[in-house]
Structure formats: structure tokens, C-alpha cells
Amino acid sequence: MASFNMTSTATVFGVPLYDITWGRDPTTGLPHQARGLFACGVRASGIVALGIIAFGFVAIGPVSIGVISIGAVALGFAAVGAVAARRR
């Protein structure tokens, strides 16, 4: 299976502006982890995160954890989803 990686050369405090990944690491066989202010991938973490498993301030994906999270299973202060848990 082919994998796709695109990471910004510009950084803010050592974190890339965007990181977009898809696929598996050919050496380990594990899914790539997208990390950046804007992150998109199977597993994504960032200020804005889009992915199958998303963690960030704004998280969008089937499984999402964030302050504002949207997904089938969502956990956050403002959570929207089929199974949504709001932290008080």
C-alpha cells in the first residue's frame, strides 16, 4: 500500500504549520501519525485535526477528542456526534 506524506517547511515553535499523512510506515507497518497546527491523517493531533482518530482543539473524525469535537464518538466541551460526551 502506498503512503502519502506532506509536511510544511515553515514551523511555529518547532511544530509544522500543516502535516498531511496517509498510509502506513513501510518499516514498522503502523499508521503514520500526523502532527502539526493543522493535521490530517489516519491518526491526527494538532490545533485543527482531521482524521480517523483525531485529537486537538478542534477535532473532526469518527473518533475525536478536543475542546470542539465532531464525530461518531466525540469527547469535548462542545461535542457533537452519535455518542457525544461533554466535559463540564
Secondary structure as UniProt FT lines:
FT   STRAND          4..7
FT   STRAND          11..12
FT   TURN            13..14
FT   STRAND          15..16
FT   STRAND          18..22
FT   TURN            26..28
FT   STRAND          33..35
FT   STRAND          38..60
FT   STRAND          63..70
FT   STRAND          73..76
FT   STRAND          78..80
FT   STRAND          83..86
//
